[in-house]
Amino acid sequence: MSMNNEEKPVIFHEEGTAKINPKYTASQELVTETSDRMIKLLMKISGGTIKSEKTARKIIFILIAVMIAISVYWFFA
């Protein structure tokens, strides 16, 4: 078994995109699946008060900002 350190050349197309070897591409489904679960959980917990995903995303963002602010306050207090 010989070790070959040569890499395959990247071929650029006219649009400026590179041809990528498919074995190195990562699936993006896990990221969206996790965030969708958080949004669906928040919508379920709210009991129907939160009806759109956009509103749920805003509420999650506000909760994260409040948690960071409280953590910074406790750290420097």
All heavy atoms as a GROMACS GRO file, in nm:
protein
  612
    1MET      N    1   0.084  -0.117   0.000
    1MET     CA    2   0.000   0.000   0.000
    1MET      C    3   0.089   0.123   0.000
    1MET      O    4   0.167   0.144   0.090
    1MET     CB    5  -0.089  -0.003   0.125
    1MET     CG    6  -0.187   0.104   0.130
    1MET     SD    7  -0.306   0.053   0.256
    1MET     CE    8  -0.346   0.205   0.323
    2SER      N    9   0.077   0.203  -0.100
    2SER     CA   10   0.160   0.322  -0.109
    2SER      C   11   0.080   0.444  -0.066
    2SER      O   12  -0.040   0.452  -0.085
    2SER     CB   13   0.211   0.340  -0.252
    2SER     OG   14   0.102   0.369  -0.336
    3MET      N   15   0.152   0.537  -0.006
    3MET     CA   16   0.086   0.660   0.040
    3MET      C   17   0.105   0.766  -0.068
    3MET      O   18   0.216   0.798  -0.107
    3MET     CB   19   0.146   0.707   0.172
    3MET     CG   20   0.121   0.608   0.283
    3MET     SD   21   0.172   0.672   0.442
    3MET     CE   22   0.060   0.805   0.462
    4ASN      N   23  -0.005   0.817  -0.114
    4ASN     CA   24  -0.003   0.919  -0.217
    4ASN      C   25  -0.053   1.049  -0.157
    4ASN      O   26  -0.169   1.061  -0.119
    4ASN     CB   27  -0.092   0.876  -0.334
    4ASN     CG   28  -0.078   0.969  -0.452
    4ASN    OD1   29  -0.007   1.068  -0.446
    4ASN    ND2   30  -0.148   0.935  -0.558
    5ASN      N   31   0.034   1.148  -0.144
    5ASN     CA   32  -0.003   1.276  -0.084
    5ASN      C   33  -0.052   1.378  -0.186
    5ASN      O   34  -0.079   1.492  -0.152
    5ASN     CB   35   0.116   1.335  -0.007
    5ASN     CG   36   0.147   1.254   0.116
    5ASN    OD1   37   0.059   1.189   0.171
    5ASN    ND2   38   0.272   1.259   0.159
    6GLU      N   39  -0.063   1.337  -0.309
    6GLU     CA   40  -0.110   1.429  -0.411
    6GLU      C   41  -0.260   1.446  -0.401
    6GLU      O   42  -0.334   1.350  -0.382
    6GLU     CB   43  -0.073   1.377  -0.550
    6GLU     CG   44   0.075   1.372  -0.577
    6GLU     CD   45   0.104   1.319  -0.716
    6GLU    OE1   46   0.013   1.320  -0.801
    6GLU    OE2   47   0.217   1.275  -0.739
    7GLU      N   48  -0.304   1.570  -0.411
    7GLU     CA   49  -0.447   1.599  -0.408
    7GLU      C   50  -0.497   1.617  -0.551
    7GLU      O   51  -0.423   1.657  -0.639
    7GLU     CB   52  -0.473   1.726  -0.328
    7GLU     CG   53  -0.438   1.712  -0.182
    7GLU     CD   54  -0.469   1.840  -0.105
    7GLU    OE1   55  -0.542   1.925  -0.158
    7GLU    OE2   56  -0.418   1.853   0.005
    8LYS      N   57  -0.624   1.590  -0.568
    8LYS     CA   58  -0.684   1.611  -0.699
    8LYS      C   59  -0.698   1.761  -0.721
    8LYS      O   60  -0.730   1.836  -0.629
    8LYS     CB   61  -0.822   1.546  -0.705
    8LYS     CG   62  -0.818   1.396  -0.700
    8LYS     CD   63  -0.956   1.338  -0.711
    8LYS     CE   64  -0.951   1.187  -0.704
    8LYS     NZ   65  -1.085   1.128  -0.712
    9PRO      N   66  -0.676   1.808  -0.843
    9PRO     CA   67  -0.688   1.952  -0.868
    9PRO      C   68  -0.833   1.997  -0.861
    9PRO      O   69  -0.925   1.923  -0.893
    9PRO     CB   70  -0.632   1.968  -1.010
    9PRO     CG   71  -0.651   1.834  -1.072
    9PRO     CD   72  -0.636   1.734  -0.960
   10VAL      N   73  -0.851   2.119  -0.816
   10VAL     CA   74  -0.985   2.178  -0.811
   10VAL      C   75  -1.013   2.242  -0.946
   10VAL      O   76  -0.933   2.319  -0.997
   10VAL     CB   77  -0.994   2.284  -0.700
   10VAL    CG1   78  -1.130   2.351  -0.700
   10VAL    CG2   79  -0.965   2.221  -0.566
   11ILE      N   80  -1.126   2.208  -1.004
   11ILE     CA   81  -1.161   2.259  -1.135
   11ILE      C   82  -1.265   2.369  -1.117
   11ILE      O   83  -1.373   2.346  -1.061
   11ILE     CB   84  -1.217   2.147  -1.225
   11ILE    CG1   85  -1.112   2.036  -1.238
   11ILE    CG2   86  -1.259   2.202  -1.359
   11ILE    CD1   87  -1.165   1.911  -1.304
   12PHE      N   88  -1.233   2.491  -1.160
   12PHE     CA   89  -1.325   2.602  -1.149
   12PHE      C   90  -1.406   2.614  -1.277
   12PHE      O   91  -1.353   2.601  -1.387
   12PHE     CB   92  -1.249   2.733  -1.123
   12PHE     CG   93  -1.193   2.739  -0.985
   12PHE    CD1   94  -1.062   2.700  -0.960
   12PHE    CD2   95  -1.270   2.782  -0.878
   12PHE    CE1   96  -1.010   2.705  -0.833
   12PHE    CE2   97  -1.219   2.786  -0.751
   12PHE     CZ   98  -1.089   2.748  -0.728
   13HIS      N   99  -1.534   2.641  -1.261
   13HIS     CA  100  -1.622   2.659  -1.375
   13HIS      C  101  -1.632   2.807  -1.407
   13HIS      O  102  -1.584   2.892  -1.334
   13HIS     CB  103  -1.761   2.602  -1.342
   13HIS     CG  104  -1.757   2.455  -1.310
   13HIS    ND1  105  -1.742   2.360  -1.407
   13HIS    CD2  106  -1.763   2.389  -1.193
   13HIS    CE1  107  -1.740   2.240  -1.350
   13HIS    NE2  108  -1.754   2.256  -1.220
   14GLU      N  109  -1.699   2.839  -1.514
   14GLU     CA  110  -1.713   2.978  -1.556
   14GLU      C  111  -1.787   3.063  -1.454
   14GLU      O  112  -1.762   3.181  -1.441
   14GLU     CB  113  -1.785   2.984  -1.690
   14GLU     CG  114  -1.705   2.928  -1.805
   14GLU     CD  115  -1.782   2.933  -1.935
   14GLU    OE1  116  -1.890   2.997  -1.938
   14GLU    OE2  117  -1.735   2.876  -2.033
   15GLU      N  118  -1.878   3.002  -1.377
   15GLU     CA  119  -1.955   3.077  -1.279
   15GLU      C  120  -1.872   3.108  -1.155
   15GLU      O  121  -1.916   3.180  -1.067
   15GLU     CB  122  -2.079   2.998  -1.236
   15GLU     CG  123  -2.179   2.976  -1.348
   15GLU     CD  124  -2.148   2.852  -1.429
   15GLU    OE1  125  -2.084   2.758  -1.376
   15GLU    OE2  126  -2.186   2.848  -1.546
   16GLY      N  127  -1.754   3.050  -1.142
   16GLY     CA  128  -1.669   3.076  -1.027
   16GLY      C  129  -1.686   2.975  -0.915
   16GLY      O  130  -1.629   2.991  -0.808
   17THR      N  131  -1.764   2.871  -0.938
   17THR     CA  132  -1.781   2.770  -0.835
   17THR      C  133  -1.680   2.658  -0.858
   17THR      O  134  -1.641   2.630  -0.970
   17THR     CB  135  -1.924   2.711  -0.837
   17THR    OG1  136  -1.948   2.655  -0.966
   17THR    CG2  137  -2.026   2.818  -0.807
   18ALA      N  138  -1.642   2.594  -0.751
   18ALA     CA  139  -1.544   2.487  -0.760
   18ALA      C  140  -1.615   2.353  -0.759
   18ALA      O  141  -1.718   2.336  -0.696
   18ALA     CB  142  -1.447   2.494  -0.644
   19LYS      N  143  -1.558   2.258  -0.828
   19LYS     CA  144  -1.609   2.122  -0.827
   19LYS      C  145  -1.550   2.054  -0.703
   19LYS      O  146  -1.429   2.039  -0.690
   19LYS     CB  147  -1.568   2.048  -0.954
   19LYS     CG  148  -1.622   1.909  -0.963
   19LYS     CD  149  -1.580   1.844  -1.094
   19LYS     CE  150  -1.634   1.704  -1.103
   19LYS     NZ  151  -1.588   1.636  -1.225
   20ILE      N  152  -1.636   2.015  -0.612
   20ILE     CA  153  -1.591   1.959  -0.485
   20ILE      C  154  -1.611   1.809  -0.486
   20ILE      O  155  -1.711   1.757  -0.536
   20ILE     CB  156  -1.670   2.022  -0.369
   20ILE    CG1  157  -1.650   2.173  -0.368
   20ILE    CG2  158  -1.628   1.964  -0.236
   20ILE    CD1  159  -1.739   2.245  -0.270
   21ASN      N  160  -1.516   1.740  -0.428
   21ASN     CA  161  -1.526   1.596  -0.416
   21ASN      C  162  -1.642   1.565  -0.321
   21ASN      O  163  -1.645   1.613  -0.209
   21ASN     CB  164  -1.394   1.540  -0.361
   21ASN     CG  165  -1.386   1.390  -0.377
   21ASN    OD1  166  -1.487   1.324  -0.399
   21ASN    ND2  167  -1.267   1.338  -0.365
   22PRO      N  168  -1.741   1.484  -0.362
   22PRO     CA  169  -1.860   1.463  -0.280
   22PRO      C  170  -1.834   1.397  -0.145
   22PRO      O  171  -1.914   1.411  -0.055
   22PRO     CB  172  -1.949   1.375  -0.367
   22PRO     CG  173  -1.864   1.326  -0.477
   22PRO     CD  174  -1.747   1.415  -0.488
   23LYS      N  175  -1.724   1.327  -0.127
   23LYS     CA  176  -1.702   1.261   0.001
   23LYS      C  177  -1.666   1.361   0.111
   23LYS      O  178  -1.670   1.328   0.228
   23LYS     CB  179  -1.595   1.153  -0.009
   23LYS     CG  180  -1.455   1.202  -0.029
   23LYS     CD  181  -1.359   1.085  -0.033
   23LYS     CE  182  -1.215   1.134  -0.048
   23LYS     NZ  183  -1.122   1.024  -0.050
   24TYR      N  184  -1.633   1.485   0.075
   24TYR     CA  185  -1.600   1.586   0.175
   24TYR      C  186  -1.714   1.683   0.203
   24TYR      O  187  -1.700   1.770   0.286
   24TYR     CB  188  -1.476   1.665   0.130
   24TYR     CG  189  -1.352   1.581   0.125
   24TYR    CD1  190  -1.289   1.554   0.005
   24TYR    CD2  191  -1.298   1.528   0.241
   24TYR    CE1  192  -1.175   1.476  -0.001
   24TYR    CE2  193  -1.185   1.449   0.237
   24TYR     CZ  194  -1.124   1.425   0.116
   24TYR     OH  195  -1.011   1.347   0.112
   25THR      N  196  -1.824   1.670   0.134
   25THR     CA  197  -1.935   1.760   0.158
   25THR      C  198  -2.015   1.714   0.279
   25THR      O  199  -2.036   1.596   0.300
   25THR     CB  200  -2.028   1.768   0.036
   25THR    OG1  201  -2.075   1.637   0.006
   25THR    CG2  202  -1.957   1.827  -0.085
   26ALA      N  203  -2.058   1.809   0.361
   26ALA     CA  204  -2.133   1.778   0.482
   26ALA      C  205  -2.281   1.806   0.459
   26ALA      O  206  -2.317   1.898   0.386
   26ALA     CB  207  -2.083   1.863   0.598
   27SER      N  208  -2.363   1.729   0.522
   27SER     CA  209  -2.506   1.748   0.512
   27SER      C  210  -2.548   1.862   0.605
   27SER      O  211  -2.504   1.869   0.719
   27SER     CB  212  -2.578   1.620   0.551
   27SER     OG  213  -2.716   1.641   0.556
   28GLN      N  214  -2.634   1.949   0.558
   28GLN     CA  215  -2.679   2.062   0.638
   28GLN      C  216  -2.812   2.033   0.708
   28GLN      O  217  -2.867   2.118   0.774
   28GLN     CB  218  -2.694   2.186   0.549
   28GLN     CG  219  -2.564   2.233   0.489
   28GLN     CD  220  -2.465   2.279   0.593
   28GLN    OE1  221  -2.503   2.336   0.695
   28GLN    NE2  222  -2.338   2.253   0.570
   29GLU      N  223  -2.865   1.912   0.694
   29GLU     CA  224  -2.995   1.880   0.750
   29GLU      C  225  -2.995   1.881   0.902
   29GLU      O  226  -3.094   1.915   0.963
   29GLU     CB  227  -3.041   1.744   0.700
   29GLU     CG  228  -3.073   1.742   0.552
   29GLU     CD  229  -3.118   1.606   0.504
   29GLU    OE1  230  -3.171   1.531   0.585
   29GLU    OE2  231  -3.097   1.576   0.386
   30LEU      N  232  -2.885   1.846   0.965
   30LEU     CA  233  -2.880   1.839   1.110
   30LEU      C  234  -2.898   1.976   1.173
   30LEU      O  235  -2.966   1.989   1.275
   30LEU     CB  236  -2.747   1.778   1.156
   30LEU     CG  237  -2.724   1.633   1.116
   30LEU    CD1  238  -2.585   1.588   1.159
   30LEU    CD2  239  -2.829   1.544   1.178
   31VAL      N  240  -2.842   2.079   1.114
   31VAL     CA  241  -2.854   2.213   1.169
   31VAL      C  242  -2.997   2.261   1.164
   31VAL      O  243  -3.052   2.309   1.262
   31VAL     CB  244  -2.761   2.311   1.094
   31VAL    CG1  245  -2.781   2.452   1.144
   31VAL    CG2  246  -2.616   2.268   1.111
   32THR      N  247  -3.061   2.247   1.050
   32THR     CA  248  -3.199   2.293   1.037
   32THR      C  249  -3.293   2.207   1.120
   32THR      O  250  -3.389   2.257   1.174
   32THR     CB  251  -3.243   2.294   0.890
   32THR    OG1  252  -3.227   2.163   0.836
   32THR    CG2  253  -3.163   2.392   0.809
   33GLU      N  254  -3.262   2.079   1.129
   33GLU     CA  255  -3.349   1.991   1.206
   33GLU      C  256  -3.347   2.029   1.353
   33GLU      O  257  -3.450   2.032   1.418
   33GLU     CB  258  -3.301   1.846   1.188
   33GLU     CG  259  -3.387   1.744   1.259
   33GLU     CD  260  -3.339   1.603   1.234
   33GLU    OE1  261  -3.314   1.569   1.118
   33GLU    OE2  262  -3.325   1.530   1.333
   34THR      N  263  -3.231   2.062   1.407
   34THR     CA  264  -3.221   2.100   1.548
   34THR      C  265  -3.294   2.230   1.573
   34THR      O  266  -3.369   2.242   1.670
   34THR     CB  267  -3.072   2.115   1.588
   34THR    OG1  268  -3.006   1.994   1.557
   34THR    CG2  269  -3.058   2.144   1.735
   35SER      N  270  -3.275   2.330   1.489
   35SER     CA  271  -3.342   2.457   1.511
   35SER      C  272  -3.492   2.443   1.492
   35SER      O  273  -3.569   2.507   1.564
   35SER     CB  274  -3.285   2.564   1.418
   35SER     OG  275  -3.309   2.530   1.283
   36ASP      N  276  -3.535   2.361   1.397
   36ASP     CA  277  -3.678   2.340   1.379
   36ASP      C  278  -3.739   2.273   1.501
   36ASP      O  279  -3.851   2.303   1.540
   36ASP     CB  280  -3.706   2.256   1.255
   36ASP     CG  281  -3.682   2.333   1.126
   36ASP    OD1  282  -3.676   2.457   1.132
   36ASP    OD2  283  -3.669   2.268   1.021
   37ARG      N  284  -3.664   2.183   1.562
   37ARG     CA  285  -3.715   2.117   1.683
   37ARG      C  286  -3.735   2.218   1.796
   37ARG      O  287  -3.833   2.213   1.868
   37ARG     CB  288  -3.619   2.008   1.730
   37ARG     CG  289  -3.622   1.884   1.648
   37ARG     CD  290  -3.530   1.781   1.707
   37ARG     NE  291  -3.521   1.664   1.623
   37ARG     CZ  292  -3.439   1.564   1.645
   37ARG    NH1  293  -3.356   1.568   1.746
   37ARG    NH2  294  -3.436   1.460   1.565
   38MET      N  295  -3.640   2.310   1.811
   38MET     CA  296  -3.652   2.411   1.915
   38MET      C  297  -3.773   2.501   1.890
   38MET      O  298  -3.847   2.533   1.982
   38MET     CB  299  -3.524   2.496   1.921
   38MET     CG  300  -3.405   2.421   1.973
   38MET     SD  301  -3.251   2.515   1.965
   38MET     CE  302  -3.292   2.658   2.059
   39ILE      N  303  -3.792   2.538   1.765
   39ILE     CA  304  -3.904   2.624   1.730
   39ILE      C  305  -4.036   2.551   1.753
   39ILE      O  306  -4.130   2.606   1.811
   39ILE     CB  307  -3.891   2.673   1.585
   39ILE    CG1  308  -3.773   2.769   1.575
   39ILE    CG2  309  -4.019   2.739   1.537
   39ILE    CD1  310  -3.733   2.803   1.435
   40LYS      N  311  -4.044   2.427   1.708
   40LYS     CA  312  -4.167   2.349   1.727
   40LYS      C  313  -4.195   2.327   1.875
   40LYS      O  314  -4.311   2.332   1.918
   40LYS     CB  315  -4.156   2.215   1.654
   40LYS     CG  316  -4.165   2.232   1.504
   40LYS     CD  317  -4.148   2.099   1.433
   40LYS     CE  318  -4.148   2.119   1.282
   40LYS     NZ  319  -4.126   1.994   1.210
   41LEU      N  320  -4.090   2.303   1.955
   41LEU     CA  321  -4.108   2.284   2.099
   41LEU      C  322  -4.162   2.412   2.162
   41LEU      O  323  -4.255   2.408   2.244
   41LEU     CB  324  -3.976   2.243   2.165
   41LEU     CG  325  -3.980   2.226   2.316
   41LEU    CD1  326  -4.068   2.108   2.354
   41LEU    CD2  327  -3.839   2.206   2.370
   42LEU      N  328  -4.106   2.527   2.126
   42LEU     CA  329  -4.153   2.654   2.180
   42LEU      C  330  -4.298   2.680   2.141
   42LEU      O  331  -4.378   2.724   2.224
   42LEU     CB  332  -4.064   2.769   2.132
   42LEU     CG  333  -4.098   2.908   2.186
   42LEU    CD1  334  -4.083   2.912   2.338
   42LEU    CD2  335  -4.011   3.012   2.121
   43MET      N  336  -4.333   2.649   2.017
   43MET     CA  337  -4.470   2.668   1.972
   43MET      C  338  -4.565   2.575   2.046
   43MET      O  339  -4.678   2.613   2.080
   43MET     CB  340  -4.480   2.647   1.821
   43MET     CG  341  -4.409   2.756   1.741
   43MET     SD  342  -4.396   2.721   1.565
   43MET     CE  343  -4.564   2.742   1.513
   44LYS      N  344  -4.520   2.452   2.076
   44LYS     CA  345  -4.602   2.356   2.148
   44LYS      C  346  -4.620   2.398   2.293
   44LYS      O  347  -4.730   2.392   2.348
   44LYS     CB  348  -4.536   2.218   2.140
   44LYS     CG  349  -4.614   2.107   2.205
   44LYS     CD  350  -4.542   1.974   2.187
   44LYS     CE  351  -4.616   1.862   2.254
   44LYS     NZ  352  -4.546   1.733   2.240
   45ILE      N  353  -4.510   2.443   2.356
   45ILE     CA  354  -4.516   2.484   2.497
   45ILE      C  355  -4.603   2.607   2.515
   45ILE      O  356  -4.670   2.623   2.617
   45ILE     CB  357  -4.373   2.511   2.550
   45ILE    CG1  358  -4.297   2.379   2.562
   45ILE    CG2  359  -4.375   2.581   2.684
   45ILE    CD1  360  -4.152   2.396   2.598
   46SER      N  361  -4.605   2.696   2.415
   46SER     CA  362  -4.682   2.820   2.428
   46SER      C  363  -4.833   2.795   2.429
   46SER      O  364  -4.909   2.885   2.463
   46SER     CB  365  -4.647   2.915   2.314
   46SER     OG  366  -4.702   2.870   2.192
   47GLY      N  367  -4.875   2.677   2.392
   47GLY     CA  368  -5.017   2.645   2.395
   47GLY      C  369  -5.097   2.711   2.284
   47GLY      O  370  -5.216   2.737   2.300
   48GLY      N  371  -5.031   2.742   2.173
   48GLY     CA  372  -5.101   2.803   2.061
   48GLY      C  373  -5.089   2.954   2.055
   48GLY      O  374  -5.139   3.016   1.963
   49THR      N  375  -5.023   3.014   2.156
   49THR     CA  376  -5.005   3.159   2.155
   49THR      C  377  -4.911   3.200   2.043
   49THR      O  378  -4.936   3.300   1.974
   49THR     CB  379  -4.947   3.206   2.290
   49THR    OG1  380  -5.032   3.158   2.395
   49THR    CG2  381  -4.939   3.357   2.297
   50ILE      N  382  -4.802   3.125   2.025
   50ILE     CA  383  -4.707   3.152   1.917
   50ILE      C  384  -4.750   3.068   1.798
   50ILE      O  385  -4.749   2.945   1.804
   50ILE     CB  386  -4.564   3.117   1.960
   50ILE    CG1  387  -4.526   3.194   2.085
   50ILE    CG2  388  -4.466   3.144   1.848
   50ILE    CD1  389  -4.398   3.148   2.148
   51LYS      N  390  -4.788   3.134   1.688
   51LYS     CA  391  -4.843   3.061   1.574
   51LYS      C  392  -4.751   3.056   1.453
   51LYS      O  393  -4.768   2.972   1.367
   51LYS     CB  394  -4.976   3.123   1.534
   51LYS     CG  395  -5.081   3.108   1.643
   51LYS     CD  396  -5.211   3.168   1.606
   51LYS     CE  397  -5.310   3.151   1.721
   51LYS     NZ  398  -5.436   3.214   1.699
   52SER      N  399  -4.651   3.145   1.447
   52SER     CA  400  -4.562   3.145   1.330
   52SER      C  401  -4.418   3.114   1.373
   52SER      O  402  -4.377   3.144   1.485
   52SER     CB  403  -4.566   3.279   1.258
   52SER     OG  404  -4.504   3.379   1.335
   53GLU      N  405  -4.345   3.055   1.280
   53GLU     CA  406  -4.205   3.022   1.308
   53GLU      C  407  -4.121   3.148   1.322
   53GLU      O  408  -4.026   3.151   1.400
   53GLU     CB  409  -4.149   2.934   1.196
   53GLU     CG  410  -4.206   2.795   1.195
   53GLU     CD  411  -4.140   2.707   1.091
   53GLU    OE1  412  -4.035   2.747   1.035
   53GLU    OE2  413  -4.192   2.598   1.066
   54LYS      N  414  -4.156   3.252   1.249
   54LYS     CA  415  -4.082   3.378   1.257
   54LYS      C  416  -4.091   3.437   1.398
   54LYS      O  417  -3.992   3.482   1.454
   54LYS     CB  418  -4.137   3.477   1.154
   54LYS     CG  419  -4.058   3.604   1.141
   54LYS     CD  420  -4.113   3.690   1.029
   54LYS     CE  421  -4.033   3.817   1.014
   54LYS     NZ  422  -4.085   3.902   0.908
   55THR      N  423  -4.209   3.435   1.457
   55THR     CA  424  -4.227   3.485   1.593
   55THR      C  425  -4.151   3.398   1.693
   55THR      O  426  -4.087   3.451   1.785
   55THR     CB  427  -4.377   3.486   1.630
   55THR    OG1  428  -4.449   3.558   1.531
   55THR    CG2  429  -4.399   3.549   1.766
   56ALA      N  430  -4.153   3.268   1.672
   56ALA     CA  431  -4.081   3.177   1.761
   56ALA      C  432  -3.931   3.202   1.755
   56ALA      O  433  -3.862   3.202   1.857
   56ALA     CB  434  -4.114   3.032   1.726
   57ARG      N  435  -3.879   3.227   1.635
   57ARG     CA  436  -3.736   3.258   1.620
   57ARG      C  437  -3.701   3.387   1.693
   57ARG      O  438  -3.596   3.396   1.758
   57ARG     CB  439  -3.699   3.270   1.473
   57ARG     CG  440  -3.697   3.139   1.400
   57ARG     CD  441  -3.659   3.160   1.253
   57ARG     NE  442  -3.690   3.045   1.173
   57ARG     CZ  443  -3.609   2.940   1.156
   57ARG    NH1  444  -3.492   2.940   1.213
   57ARG    NH2  445  -3.645   2.838   1.082
   58LYS      N  446  -3.787   3.488   1.684
   58LYS     CA  447  -3.762   3.614   1.753
   58LYS      C  448  -3.761   3.594   1.904
   58LYS      O  449  -3.676   3.650   1.975
   58LYS     CB  450  -3.866   3.718   1.714
   58LYS     CG  451  -3.852   3.771   1.574
   58LYS     CD  452  -3.959   3.872   1.543
   58LYS     CE  453  -3.949   3.922   1.401
   58LYS     NZ  454  -4.056   4.018   1.367
   59ILE      N  455  -3.853   3.515   1.955
   59ILE     CA  456  -3.860   3.491   2.099
   59ILE      C  457  -3.737   3.415   2.147
   59ILE      O  458  -3.680   3.447   2.252
   59ILE     CB  459  -3.990   3.416   2.134
   59ILE    CG1  460  -4.108   3.510   2.113
   59ILE    CG2  461  -3.988   3.364   2.277
   59ILE    CD1  462  -4.243   3.446   2.127
   60ILE      N  463  -3.692   3.316   2.071
   60ILE     CA  464  -3.570   3.242   2.107
   60ILE      C  465  -3.451   3.336   2.109
   60ILE      O  466  -3.368   3.332   2.200
   60ILE     CB  467  -3.548   3.124   2.011
   60ILE    CG1  468  -3.653   3.016   2.037
   60ILE    CG2  469  -3.408   3.066   2.027
   60ILE    CD1  470  -3.650   2.902   1.939
   61PHE      N  471  -3.442   3.424   2.010
   61PHE     CA  472  -3.332   3.521   2.005
   61PHE      C  473  -3.335   3.613   2.127
   61PHE      O  474  -3.233   3.641   2.189
   61PHE     CB  475  -3.339   3.603   1.876
   61PHE     CG  476  -3.232   3.707   1.865
   61PHE    CD1  477  -3.102   3.669   1.836
   61PHE    CD2  478  -3.260   3.840   1.886
   61PHE    CE1  479  -3.002   3.764   1.827
   61PHE    CE2  480  -3.161   3.936   1.877
   61PHE     CZ  481  -3.031   3.898   1.848
   62ILE      N  482  -3.453   3.662   2.164
   62ILE     CA  483  -3.467   3.750   2.281
   62ILE      C  484  -3.428   3.676   2.408
   62ILE      O  485  -3.358   3.731   2.494
   62ILE     CB  486  -3.611   3.805   2.290
   62ILE    CG1  487  -3.635   3.903   2.174
   62ILE    CG2  488  -3.637   3.872   2.424
   62ILE    CD1  489  -3.780   3.945   2.157
   63LEU      N  490  -3.470   3.550   2.421
   63LEU     CA  491  -3.434   3.471   2.540
   63LEU      C  492  -3.282   3.453   2.550
   63LEU      O  493  -3.225   3.464   2.658
   63LEU     CB  494  -3.504   3.335   2.537
   63LEU     CG  495  -3.654   3.335   2.561
   63LEU    CD1  496  -3.711   3.196   2.539
   63LEU    CD2  497  -3.686   3.383   2.702
   64ILE      N  498  -3.218   3.427   2.439
   64ILE     CA  499  -3.072   3.411   2.439
   64ILE      C  500  -3.005   3.541   2.478
   64ILE      O  501  -2.911   3.543   2.558
   64ILE     CB  502  -3.024   3.361   2.302
   64ILE    CG1  503  -3.069   3.217   2.279
   64ILE    CG2  504  -2.873   3.372   2.290
   64ILE    CD1  505  -3.045   3.166   2.138
   65ALA      N  506  -3.053   3.654   2.425
   65ALA     CA  507  -2.995   3.784   2.457
   65ALA      C  508  -3.011   3.815   2.606
   65ALA      O  509  -2.918   3.865   2.670
   65ALA     CB  510  -3.060   3.893   2.372
   66VAL      N  511  -3.127   3.785   2.663
   66VAL     CA  512  -3.151   3.808   2.806
   66VAL      C  513  -3.059   3.721   2.890
   66VAL      O  514  -3.000   3.767   2.989
   66VAL     CB  515  -3.299   3.784   2.841
   66VAL    CG1  516  -3.321   3.781   2.991
   66VAL    CG2  517  -3.386   3.891   2.777
   67MET      N  518  -3.043   3.596   2.853
   67MET     CA  519  -2.954   3.506   2.928
   67MET      C  520  -2.810   3.554   2.924
   67MET      O  521  -2.739   3.549   3.025
   67MET     CB  522  -2.964   3.364   2.872
   67MET     CG  523  -3.092   3.294   2.905
   67MET     SD  524  -3.088   3.126   2.840
   67MET     CE  525  -3.257   3.105   2.794
   68ILE      N  526  -2.765   3.602   2.809
   68ILE     CA  527  -2.629   3.654   2.798
   68ILE      C  528  -2.614   3.779   2.884
   68ILE      O  529  -2.513   3.796   2.954
   68ILE     CB  530  -2.592   3.681   2.651
   68ILE    CG1  531  -2.577   3.548   2.577
   68ILE    CG2  532  -2.464   3.764   2.640
   68ILE    CD1  533  -2.559   3.562   2.427
   69ALA      N  534  -2.713   3.867   2.881
   69ALA     CA  535  -2.707   3.989   2.962
   69ALA      C  536  -2.702   3.958   3.111
   69ALA      O  537  -2.623   4.018   3.185
   69ALA     CB  538  -2.828   4.078   2.930
   70ILE      N  539  -2.782   3.863   3.156
   70ILE     CA  540  -2.780   3.824   3.298
   70ILE      C  541  -2.646   3.762   3.334
   70ILE      O  542  -2.589   3.793   3.440
   70ILE     CB  543  -2.896   3.726   3.328
   70ILE    CG1  544  -3.030   3.800   3.320
   70ILE    CG2  545  -2.879   3.662   3.465
   70ILE    CD1  546  -3.151   3.710   3.327
   71SER      N  547  -2.591   3.679   3.247
   71SER     CA  548  -2.461   3.617   3.273
   71SER      C  549  -2.350   3.722   3.282
   71SER      O  550  -2.264   3.715   3.370
   71SER     CB  551  -2.425   3.517   3.162
   71SER     OG  552  -2.521   3.414   3.157
   72VAL      N  553  -2.351   3.820   3.194
   72VAL     CA  554  -2.250   3.926   3.197
   72VAL      C  555  -2.266   4.008   3.324
   72VAL      O  556  -2.168   4.043   3.390
   72VAL     CB  557  -2.263   4.015   3.071
   72VAL    CG1  558  -2.180   4.142   3.084
   72VAL    CG2  559  -2.220   3.937   2.949
   73TYR      N  560  -2.389   4.038   3.364
   73TYR     CA  561  -2.414   4.113   3.488
   73TYR      C  562  -2.360   4.038   3.609
   73TYR      O  563  -2.293   4.095   3.694
   73TYR     CB  564  -2.564   4.142   3.503
   73TYR     CG  565  -2.599   4.208   3.635
   73TYR    CD1  566  -2.569   4.341   3.656
   73TYR    CD2  567  -2.658   4.134   3.737
   73TYR    CE1  568  -2.600   4.402   3.777
   73TYR    CE2  569  -2.687   4.193   3.858
   73TYR     CZ  570  -2.659   4.328   3.878
   73TYR     OH  571  -2.688   4.385   3.999
   74TRP      N  572  -2.391   3.908   3.618
   74TRP     CA  573  -2.343   3.830   3.733
   74TRP      C  574  -2.191   3.815   3.732
   74TRP      O  575  -2.128   3.811   3.836
   74TRP     CB  576  -2.407   3.691   3.733
   74TRP     CG  577  -2.548   3.691   3.783
   74TRP    CD1  578  -2.611   3.787   3.853
   74TRP    CD2  579  -2.643   3.587   3.765
   74TRP    NE1  580  -2.740   3.751   3.880
   74TRP    CE2  581  -2.761   3.628   3.827
   74TRP    CE3  582  -2.641   3.462   3.702
   74TRP    CZ2  583  -2.875   3.549   3.829
   74TRP    CZ3  584  -2.753   3.385   3.705
   74TRP    CH2  585  -2.870   3.428   3.767
   75PHE      N  586  -2.132   3.808   3.615
   75PHE     CA  587  -1.988   3.793   3.605
   75PHE      C  588  -1.914   3.917   3.653
   75PHE      O  589  -1.814   3.909   3.722
   75PHE     CB  590  -1.948   3.760   3.460
   75PHE     CG  591  -1.801   3.736   3.441
   75PHE    CD1  592  -1.744   3.617   3.485
   75PHE    CD2  593  -1.721   3.833   3.383
   75PHE    CE1  594  -1.608   3.595   3.469
   75PHE    CE2  595  -1.586   3.810   3.365
   75PHE     CZ  596  -1.529   3.692   3.410
   76PHE      N  597  -1.965   4.037   3.617
   76PHE     CA  598  -1.898   4.161   3.653
   76PHE      C  599  -1.950   4.224   3.782
   76PHE      O  600  -1.895   4.324   3.828
   76PHE     CB  601  -1.907   4.262   3.538
   76PHE     CG  602  -1.825   4.221   3.419
   76PHE    CD1  603  -1.885   4.181   3.302
   76PHE    CD2  604  -1.687   4.222   3.425
   76PHE    CE1  605  -1.811   4.144   3.192
   76PHE    CE2  606  -1.611   4.184   3.318
   76PHE     CZ  607  -1.672   4.144   3.199
   77ALA      N  608  -2.054   4.170   3.841
   77ALA     CA  609  -2.110   4.228   3.964
   77ALA      C  610  -2.028   4.190   4.086
   77ALA      O  611  -1.962   4.095   4.097
   77ALA     CB  612  -2.253   4.183   3.983
   0.00000   0.00000   0.00000
